[in-house]
Amino acid sequence: MRLVPPLFSRLICIKNNSNRKTMILPILAYGDTILRKKTKSLSKDYPKLDVLLDNMFETMYAAKGIGLAAPQVGLPVRLFIVNATPFEDDEDLTEAEREFASTFVQVFINAKMVEETGDEWAFNEGCLSIPDIREEVFRQRTITIEYYDEKFVKHKETIDGIVARIVQHEFDHIQGILFTDKLSALKKRLIKGRLADITKGKVEVDYKMRFPKVKKKC
């Protein structure tokens, strides 16, 4: 999930506490088949998980994102990360939402959505894999989710508001779902041409991407 421009300056880059050298990974663009693949669970001995997480956080921050899922960097596994801290000063949110978002930086491994409740509400969403397109998406307000953190400690947490939405967006990625799937038939028709352009790399981006219909240079 990507921030709206006014919040870019609030992005607090945290979570990588190691001295390891990180690498910015290319983000897969709309149309790449990996974004639609069924993802596999991770085991505790998944090779170099710590390095992967460091690289994912670095990649997310470089793209001014607030969430990133493993399929977006070419890995069809049940892993995503979230950093909701830019919303701590968002005056459109309640004080409780801002306070909760202010420290919410989390790794989600093998997440399972237990329950989604509450009235649906609209929010203008964007996605790092679908640059330059933002649309109103309706989601339920409260979720209960089970997941493992980066140390493979199991959690069951109930989350609501803007943080729940970010988690829902990223959880969709490990289910092979994109936010554009949730749009009305009319909206889908209106953006069809722009989505086709993205697959061909006909879009301006300020971060590293890989487009499915652009041949790799030798």
Backbone as CSV, one residue per row, in Angstrom:
resi,resn,N_x,N_y,N_z,CA_x,CA_y,CA_z,C_x,C_y,C_z
1,MET,0.865,-1.192,0.000,0.000,0.000,0.000,0.891,1.227,0.000
2,ARG,0.483,2.272,-0.727,1.302,3.472,-0.802,0.598,4.669,-0.186
3,LEU,1.410,5.555,0.365,0.904,6.769,0.989,0.417,7.769,-0.043
4,VAL,-0.509,8.627,0.380,-0.813,9.795,-0.431,0.329,10.782,-0.216
5,PRO,0.686,11.605,-1.229,1.858,12.486,-1.136,1.980,13.335,0.120
6,PRO,0.901,13.932,0.671,1.066,14.786,1.858,1.662,14.062,3.068
7,LEU,1.574,12.737,3.095,2.066,11.990,4.243,3.491,11.485,4.063
8,PHE,4.095,11.681,2.866,5.429,11.143,2.600,6.446,11.565,3.660
9,SER,6.387,12.850,4.047,7.392,13.382,4.965,7.276,12.798,6.366
10,ARG,6.156,12.130,6.662,5.938,11.584,8.003,6.406,10.141,8.133
11,LEU,6.877,9.551,7.022,7.253,8.152,7.058,8.501,7.950,7.909
12,ILE,8.350,7.213,8.997,9.455,6.944,9.914,10.041,5.581,9.567
13,CYS,11.274,5.562,9.133,11.885,4.321,8.664,12.534,3.576,9.824
14,ILE,11.823,2.582,10.333,12.337,1.799,11.444,12.080,0.320,11.208
15,LYS,12.689,-0.499,11.979,12.547,-1.953,12.073,13.867,-2.666,11.809
16,ASN,14.702,-2.133,10.898,15.984,-2.764,10.637,16.980,-2.312,11.698
17,ASN,17.186,-3.167,12.679,18.101,-2.827,13.771,19.463,-3.483,13.612
18,SER,19.693,-4.109,12.477,20.959,-4.800,12.263,21.924,-3.899,11.516
19,ASN,23.156,-4.381,11.387,24.170,-3.665,10.618,24.345,-4.294,9.240
20,ARG,23.425,-5.183,8.879,23.522,-5.850,7.588,23.274,-4.853,6.457
21,LYS,23.968,-5.065,5.360,23.763,-4.249,4.179,22.453,-4.663,3.532
22,THR,21.607,-3.697,3.240,20.305,-4.010,2.653,20.307,-3.750,1.155
23,MET,19.294,-4.288,0.500,19.175,-4.158,-0.941,17.740,-3.768,-1.283
24,ILE,17.581,-2.815,-2.184,16.258,-2.436,-2.647,15.849,-3.397,-3.755
25,LEU,14.729,-4.055,-3.555,14.253,-5.063,-4.493,13.292,-4.435,-5.507
26,PRO,13.244,-4.965,-6.724,12.252,-4.449,-7.681,10.854,-4.902,-7.283
27,ILE,9.906,-4.004,-7.362,8.509,-4.312,-7.049,7.797,-4.737,-8.328
28,LEU,7.111,-5.851,-8.274,6.410,-6.354,-9.450,5.193,-5.498,-9.764
29,ALA,5.004,-5.219,-11.038,3.887,-4.400,-11.478,2.659,-5.242,-11.786
30,TYR,1.540,-4.564,-11.798,0.263,-5.169,-12.165,0.438,-5.998,-13.433
31,GLY,-0.150,-7.191,-13.432,-0.060,-8.068,-14.594,0.929,-9.193,-14.420
32,ASP,1.822,-9.073,-13.445,2.774,-10.156,-13.185,2.021,-11.323,-12.545
33,THR,2.243,-12.516,-13.060,1.487,-13.687,-12.593,1.753,-14.020,-11.130
34,ILE,2.917,-13.650,-10.603,3.235,-13.954,-9.201,2.262,-13.249,-8.256
35,LEU,1.763,-12.099,-8.662,0.815,-11.368,-7.820,-0.505,-12.110,-7.659
36,ARG,-0.738,-13.104,-8.501,-1.987,-13.864,-8.452,-1.783,-15.298,-7.959
37,LYS,-0.554,-15.671,-7.665,-0.276,-17.049,-7.255,-0.750,-17.341,-5.836
38,LYS,-1.086,-18.592,-5.605,-1.398,-19.043,-4.257,-0.100,-19.066,-3.457
39,THR,-0.097,-18.433,-2.297,1.135,-18.334,-1.521,1.294,-19.504,-0.559
40,LYS,2.547,-19.797,-0.234,2.863,-20.900,0.667,3.261,-20.369,2.040
41,SER,3.018,-21.176,3.062,3.410,-20.807,4.426,4.916,-20.870,4.584
42,LEU,5.434,-20.075,5.517,6.865,-20.078,5.827,7.128,-20.945,7.052
43,SER,8.258,-21.611,7.071,8.689,-22.368,8.238,9.708,-21.545,9.019
44,LYS,9.970,-21.967,10.238,10.928,-21.243,11.075,12.332,-21.219,10.471
45,ASP,12.640,-22.224,9.663,13.975,-22.302,9.071,14.016,-21.767,7.639
46,TYR,13.062,-20.897,7.294,13.074,-20.291,5.961,14.418,-19.584,5.762
47,PRO,15.133,-19.886,4.677,16.496,-19.372,4.504,16.582,-17.846,4.452
48,LYS,17.457,-17.321,5.300,17.778,-15.895,5.337,16.535,-15.011,5.462
49,LEU,15.630,-15.403,6.351,14.415,-14.612,6.562,14.747,-13.212,7.064
50,ASP,15.737,-13.114,7.942,16.121,-11.803,8.484,16.603,-10.869,7.381
51,VAL,17.353,-11.407,6.433,17.847,-10.599,5.311,16.682,-10.164,4.427
52,LEU,15.779,-11.092,4.155,14.611,-10.771,3.346,13.792,-9.653,3.987
53,LEU,13.572,-9.736,5.293,12.785,-8.710,5.978,13.480,-7.351,5.914
54,ASP,14.787,-7.337,6.141,15.530,-6.074,6.033,15.372,-5.474,4.642
55,ASN,15.486,-6.322,3.620,15.369,-5.838,2.241,13.951,-5.360,1.929
56,MET,12.955,-6.046,2.485,11.575,-5.623,2.246,11.288,-4.274,2.891
57,PHE,11.765,-4.066,4.117,11.564,-2.763,4.758,12.279,-1.670,3.970
58,GLU,13.507,-1.943,3.551,14.263,-0.961,2.771,13.539,-0.631,1.461
59,THR,13.012,-1.661,0.812,12.285,-1.484,-0.446,11.014,-0.673,-0.235
60,MET,10.281,-0.994,0.816,9.042,-0.282,1.124,9.314,1.199,1.382
61,TYR,10.331,1.492,2.181,10.625,2.882,2.506,11.098,3.642,1.266
62,ALA,11.900,2.996,0.420,12.395,3.649,-0.793,11.252,4.033,-1.724
63,ALA,10.158,3.253,-1.666,8.989,3.499,-2.511,7.925,4.332,-1.801
64,LYS,8.242,4.829,-0.598,7.301,5.616,0.208,6.017,4.829,0.478
65,GLY,6.201,3.577,0.835,5.069,2.710,1.117,4.822,2.561,2.600
66,ILE,3.633,2.075,2.934,3.288,1.788,4.327,2.977,0.306,4.518
67,GLY,3.119,-0.450,3.441,2.930,-1.892,3.505,3.529,-2.530,2.272
68,LEU,4.006,-3.762,2.429,4.592,-4.487,1.302,4.469,-5.975,1.582
69,ALA,4.028,-6.718,0.571,3.874,-8.162,0.702,4.914,-8.887,-0.141
70,ALA,5.299,-10.073,0.315,6.332,-10.835,-0.373,6.032,-11.072,-1.857
71,PRO,4.782,-11.377,-2.252,4.530,-11.547,-3.688,4.906,-10.322,-4.519
72,GLN,4.857,-9.141,-3.924,5.201,-7.922,-4.657,6.687,-7.835,-4.988
73,VAL,7.507,-8.626,-4.285,8.934,-8.668,-4.602,9.314,-10.040,-5.175
74,GLY,8.306,-10.737,-5.696,8.568,-11.958,-6.441,8.559,-13.251,-5.660
75,LEU,8.105,-13.214,-4.403,8.115,-14.415,-3.575,6.694,-14.786,-3.165
76,PRO,6.153,-15.885,-3.679,4.776,-16.284,-3.357,4.675,-16.993,-2.010
77,VAL,5.004,-16.258,-0.951,4.946,-16.800,0.409,4.096,-15.889,1.278
78,ARG,3.611,-16.438,2.408,2.662,-15.717,3.260,3.405,-14.806,4.246
79,LEU,3.831,-13.692,3.720,4.626,-12.734,4.483,4.304,-11.321,4.002
80,PHE,4.047,-10.421,4.959,3.934,-9.005,4.612,4.347,-8.149,5.799
81,ILE,4.625,-6.887,5.520,5.070,-5.942,6.542,4.204,-4.688,6.477
82,VAL,4.091,-4.004,7.614,3.271,-2.793,7.706,3.987,-1.763,8.567
83,ASN,3.921,-0.502,8.152,4.366,0.621,8.975,3.310,1.713,8.879
84,ALA,2.517,1.854,9.925,1.412,2.821,9.920,1.779,4.154,10.553
85,THR,3.036,4.357,10.924,3.438,5.544,11.689,3.139,6.880,11.011
86,PRO,3.107,6.973,9.673,2.805,8.285,9.082,1.435,8.840,9.453
87,PHE,0.543,7.984,9.921,-0.805,8.433,10.233,-0.940,9.002,11.648
88,GLU,0.164,9.091,12.385,0.057,9.565,13.765,-0.355,11.040,13.852
89,ASP,-0.144,11.796,12.770,-0.512,13.212,12.782,-1.665,13.517,11.833
90,ASP,-2.343,12.500,11.359,-3.430,12.690,10.412,-4.676,13.189,11.153
91,GLU,-5.046,14.420,10.906,-6.152,15.042,11.637,-7.518,14.477,11.260
92,ASP,-7.581,13.688,10.184,-8.853,13.079,9.794,-9.173,11.843,10.635
93,LEU,-8.196,11.398,11.421,-8.390,10.211,12.251,-8.721,10.598,13.683
94,THR,-9.281,9.658,14.422,-9.544,9.905,15.836,-8.228,9.889,16.610
95,GLU,-8.266,10.446,17.803,-7.059,10.460,18.638,-6.575,9.049,18.930
96,ALA,-7.520,8.141,19.167,-7.155,6.746,19.445,-6.487,6.089,18.238
97,GLU,-7.006,6.367,17.036,-6.411,5.813,15.823,-5.002,6.346,15.614
98,ARG,-4.818,7.646,15.835,-3.497,8.256,15.644,-2.487,7.671,16.624
99,GLU,-2.914,7.497,17.863,-2.011,6.952,18.880,-1.612,5.519,18.546
100,PHE,-2.573,4.715,18.125,-2.276,3.322,17.781,-1.358,3.251,16.572
101,ALA,-1.611,4.076,15.563,-0.790,4.067,14.348,0.637,4.533,14.617
102,SER,0.812,5.388,15.611,2.110,6.034,15.853,3.242,5.057,16.134
103,THR,2.916,3.857,16.600,3.958,2.879,16.922,3.772,1.561,16.175
104,PHE,2.855,1.545,15.226,2.520,0.270,14.590,3.455,-0.026,13.417
105,VAL,4.457,-0.846,13.685,5.370,-1.371,12.664,5.445,-2.870,12.920
106,GLN,4.992,-3.677,11.973,4.835,-5.089,12.278,5.128,-5.992,11.080
107,VAL,5.685,-7.156,11.403,5.878,-8.240,10.437,4.749,-9.246,10.640
108,PHE,4.161,-9.690,9.541,3.089,-10.686,9.580,3.518,-11.924,8.785
109,ILE,3.647,-13.042,9.470,4.027,-14.302,8.826,2.886,-15.295,8.990
110,ASN,2.540,-15.965,7.886,1.481,-16.993,7.895,0.190,-16.472,8.513
111,ALA,-0.169,-15.264,8.125,-1.360,-14.623,8.695,-2.641,-15.341,8.278
112,LYS,-3.595,-15.342,9.215,-4.922,-15.907,8.972,-5.956,-14.895,9.449
113,MET,-6.836,-14.494,8.543,-7.883,-13.553,8.916,-9.002,-14.312,9.621
114,VAL,-9.161,-14.054,10.906,-10.153,-14.767,11.711,-11.537,-14.184,11.497
115,GLU,-11.623,-12.841,11.474,-12.935,-12.198,11.402,-12.794,-10.770,10.899
116,GLU,-13.762,-10.321,10.121,-13.886,-8.921,9.712,-15.297,-8.472,10.082
117,THR,-15.395,-7.397,10.852,-16.698,-6.949,11.341,-16.841,-5.435,11.189
118,GLY,-18.053,-4.948,11.460,-18.312,-3.511,11.419,-18.805,-3.066,10.057
119,ASP,-19.285,-1.831,10.020,-19.771,-1.253,8.777,-18.621,-1.042,7.801
120,GLU,-18.906,-1.184,6.519,-17.906,-0.899,5.503,-17.725,0.615,5.381
121,TRP,-16.481,1.034,5.148,-16.197,2.456,4.956,-15.207,2.610,3.808
122,ALA,-15.261,3.733,3.157,-14.449,3.973,1.963,-13.176,4.731,2.312
123,PHE,-12.118,4.397,1.596,-10.844,5.103,1.746,-10.132,5.034,0.403
124,ASN,-9.433,6.108,0.074,-8.718,6.181,-1.198,-7.409,5.410,-1.099
125,GLU,-7.372,4.231,-1.721,-6.207,3.353,-1.627,-5.330,3.424,-2.874
126,GLY,-4.051,3.187,-2.652,-3.089,3.041,-3.741,-2.248,1.816,-3.453
127,CYS,-1.474,1.393,-4.429,-0.672,0.177,-4.277,0.652,0.351,-5.001
128,LEU,1.729,-0.114,-4.381,3.050,0.004,-4.992,3.145,-0.759,-6.309
129,SER,2.339,-1.807,-6.475,2.357,-2.577,-7.716,1.464,-1.967,-8.798
130,ILE,0.684,-0.962,-8.419,-0.239,-0.316,-9.367,-0.024,1.195,-9.280
131,PRO,1.119,1.676,-9.733,1.455,3.094,-9.551,0.506,4.035,-10.296
132,ASP,0.306,5.195,-9.687,-0.437,6.292,-10.301,-1.938,6.023,-10.426
133,ILE,-2.438,5.014,-9.712,-3.878,4.773,-9.676,-4.312,4.700,-8.219
134,ARG,-5.287,5.519,-7.870,-5.858,5.500,-6.527,-7.374,5.494,-6.670
135,GLU,-8.054,4.678,-5.879,-9.495,4.584,-5.954,-10.084,4.350,-4.559
136,GLU,-11.345,4.732,-4.412,-12.065,4.487,-3.170,-12.387,2.997,-3.047
137,VAL,-11.981,2.412,-1.923,-12.220,0.992,-1.675,-12.997,0.859,-0.372
138,PHE,-14.027,0.024,-0.383,-14.829,-0.216,0.816,-14.319,-1.465,1.536
139,ARG,-14.090,-1.319,2.842,-13.676,-2.446,3.679,-14.376,-2.347,5.027
140,GLN,-14.512,-3.478,5.694,-15.058,-3.462,7.051,-14.036,-2.875,8.017
141,ARG,-14.536,-2.295,9.078,-13.692,-1.456,9.932,-12.791,-2.224,10.897
142,THR,-13.230,-3.403,11.351,-12.505,-4.109,12.409,-12.128,-5.514,11.947
143,ILE,-10.918,-5.921,12.284,-10.460,-7.265,11.940,-9.878,-7.956,13.169
144,THR,-9.958,-9.269,13.159,-9.201,-10.092,14.103,-8.313,-10.984,13.260
145,ILE,-7.026,-10.953,13.527,-6.065,-11.651,12.689,-5.082,-12.440,13.556
146,GLU,-4.737,-13.628,13.111,-3.691,-14.442,13.731,-2.460,-14.411,12.833
147,TYR,-1.290,-14.314,13.446,-0.058,-14.276,12.656,1.141,-14.578,13.552
148,TYR,2.262,-14.821,12.924,3.537,-14.969,13.623,4.391,-13.750,13.310
149,ASP,5.160,-13.284,14.303,6.072,-12.173,14.051,7.404,-12.701,13.534
150,GLU,8.390,-11.823,13.403,9.675,-12.210,12.819,10.446,-13.214,13.675
151,LYS,10.062,-13.347,14.958,10.688,-14.335,15.842,9.834,-15.605,15.955
152,PHE,8.832,-15.685,15.127,7.880,-16.790,15.095,7.138,-16.956,16.421
153,VAL,6.820,-15.826,17.029,5.922,-15.794,18.179,4.515,-15.568,17.633
154,LYS,3.571,-16.382,18.082,2.211,-16.294,17.562,1.418,-15.199,18.262
155,HIS,0.618,-14.473,17.475,-0.223,-13.402,18.001,-1.645,-13.560,17.473
156,LYS,-2.608,-13.116,18.268,-3.982,-12.958,17.804,-4.406,-11.573,18.239
157,GLU,-4.739,-10.732,17.271,-4.931,-9.321,17.564,-6.186,-8.796,16.870
158,THR,-6.906,-7.927,17.573,-8.043,-7.237,16.979,-7.625,-5.797,16.701
159,ILE,-7.821,-5.370,15.469,-7.349,-4.067,14.998,-8.511,-3.376,14.290
160,ASP,-8.585,-2.049,14.423,-9.629,-1.355,13.667,-9.089,-0.091,13.022
161,GLY,-9.969,0.560,12.263,-9.622,1.824,11.636,-8.600,1.720,10.530
162,ILE,-7.773,2.762,10.418,-6.827,2.861,9.307,-5.794,1.741,9.331
163,VAL,-5.350,1.330,10.522,-4.350,0.262,10.599,-4.956,-1.051,10.112
164,ALA,-6.204,-1.308,10.476,-6.882,-2.508,9.983,-6.936,-2.492,8.463
165,ARG,-7.208,-1.344,7.882,-7.279,-1.241,6.423,-5.942,-1.573,5.770
166,ILE,-4.858,-1.065,6.322,-3.544,-1.367,5.749,-3.284,-2.863,5.820
167,VAL,-3.594,-3.457,6.963,-3.398,-4.897,7.131,-4.270,-5.672,6.140
168,GLN,-5.521,-5.258,5.979,-6.417,-5.921,5.029,-5.859,-5.853,3.604
169,HIS,-5.354,-4.688,3.228,-4.788,-4.500,1.889,-3.619,-5.453,1.658
170,GLU,-2.716,-5.531,2.652,-1.541,-6.400,2.501,-1.921,-7.875,2.597
171,PHE,-2.869,-8.194,3.460,-3.343,-9.582,3.550,-3.913,-10.031,2.208
172,ASP,-4.636,-9.141,1.545,-5.165,-9.471,0.221,-4.056,-9.918,-0.730
173,HIS,-2.898,-9.273,-0.631,-1.783,-9.627,-1.523,-1.377,-11.095,-1.368
174,ILE,-1.343,-11.597,-0.140,-0.936,-13.000,0.026,-2.071,-13.961,-0.326
175,GLN,-3.236,-13.381,-0.642,-4.369,-14.166,-1.135,-4.504,-14.051,-2.657
176,GLY,-3.585,-13.307,-3.275,-3.642,-13.117,-4.720,-4.678,-12.097,-5.161
177,ILE,-5.047,-11.198,-4.237,-6.082,-10.198,-4.505,-5.457,-8.804,-4.535
178,LEU,-5.895,-7.979,-5.484,-5.444,-6.594,-5.584,-6.620,-5.658,-5.296
179,PHE,-6.325,-4.431,-4.893,-7.422,-3.534,-4.514,-8.332,-3.227,-5.698
180,THR,-7.808,-3.310,-6.905,-8.628,-3.058,-8.092,-9.704,-4.125,-8.271
181,ASP,-9.495,-5.300,-7.690,-10.519,-6.353,-7.766,-11.788,-5.961,-7.030
182,LYS,-11.671,-5.036,-6.095,-12.792,-4.660,-5.246,-13.592,-3.483,-5.803
183,LEU,-13.207,-2.988,-6.965,-13.892,-1.854,-7.566,-15.136,-2.299,-8.323
184,SER,-16.013,-1.352,-8.571,-17.220,-1.642,-9.340,-16.862,-1.966,-10.785
185,ALA,-17.793,-2.604,-11.485,-17.564,-2.945,-12.889,-17.273,-1.691,-13.711
186,LEU,-17.956,-0.602,-13.420,-17.729,0.653,-14.139,-16.313,1.165,-13.899
187,LYS,-15.890,1.203,-12.636,-14.540,1.673,-12.310,-13.486,0.814,-12.995
188,LYS,-13.699,-0.491,-13.009,-12.747,-1.389,-13.662,-12.613,-1.072,-15.147
189,ARG,-13.730,-0.780,-15.790,-13.683,-0.432,-17.215,-12.944,0.885,-17.430
190,LEU,-13.168,1.830,-16.525,-12.552,3.154,-16.674,-11.030,3.112,-16.542
191,ILE,-10.508,2.193,-15.729,-9.052,2.149,-15.520,-8.379,1.032,-16.313
192,LYS,-9.143,0.318,-17.125,-8.587,-0.823,-17.862,-7.393,-0.423,-18.719
193,GLY,-7.495,0.676,-19.427,-6.397,1.126,-20.284,-5.164,1.512,-19.496
194,ARG,-5.367,2.164,-18.353,-4.235,2.568,-17.514,-3.534,1.352,-16.927
195,LEU,-4.308,0.338,-16.565,-3.703,-0.895,-16.053,-2.878,-1.581,-17.136
196,ALA,-3.400,-1.576,-18.362,-2.663,-2.167,-19.486,-1.348,-1.432,-19.714
197,ASP,-1.377,-0.105,-19.568,-0.151,0.678,-19.716,0.877,0.320,-18.646
198,ILE,0.394,0.078,-17.426,1.315,-0.286,-16.341,2.046,-1.582,-16.673
199,THR,1.334,-2.569,-17.214,1.990,-3.845,-17.546,3.115,-3.643,-18.552
200,LYS,2.993,-2.589,-19.386,3.995,-2.310,-20.423,5.054,-1.316,-19.957
201,GLY,4.950,-0.878,-18.705,5.919,0.080,-18.182,5.654,1.504,-18.614
202,LYS,4.457,1.772,-19.127,4.123,3.117,-19.589,3.529,3.927,-18.447
203,VAL,4.333,4.132,-17.431,3.930,4.886,-16.255,5.183,5.439,-15.594
204,GLU,5.075,6.625,-15.031,6.224,7.229,-14.355,6.251,6.769,-12.901
205,VAL,7.393,6.247,-12.488,7.565,5.816,-11.098,8.894,6.338,-10.571
206,ASP,8.954,6.521,-9.257,10.195,7.000,-8.645,10.809,5.926,-7.754
207,TYR,10.506,4.667,-8.052,11.110,3.557,-7.328,11.320,2.385,-8.290
208,LYS,12.087,1.425,-7.853,12.485,0.299,-8.695,11.315,-0.659,-8.924
209,MET,11.019,-0.934,-10.222,9.915,-1.826,-10.547,10.312,-2.800,-11.656
210,ARG,9.518,-3.866,-11.763,9.661,-4.818,-12.864,8.300,-4.982,-13.519
211,PHE,8.250,-4.739,-14.818,6.999,-4.755,-15.556,6.893,-6.029,-16.390
212,PRO,5.740,-6.712,-16.357,5.627,-8.018,-16.999,5.793,-8.022,-18.508
213,LYS,5.473,-6.906,-19.171,5.556,-6.880,-20.634,6.720,-6.047,-21.141
214,VAL,7.688,-5.816,-20.283,8.914,-5.119,-20.681,10.051,-6.117,-20.649
215,LYS,10.690,-6.305,-21.769,11.777,-7.285,-21.855,12.981,-6.805,-21.062
216,LYS,13.607,-7.761,-20.369,14.817,-7.438,-19.606,15.966,-7.117,-20.563
217,LYS,16.737,-6.131,-20.180,17.905,-5.791,-20.987,19.018,-6.783,-20.753
218,CYS,19.673,-7.179,-21.811,20.783,-8.150,-21.699,22.013,-7.483,-21.134
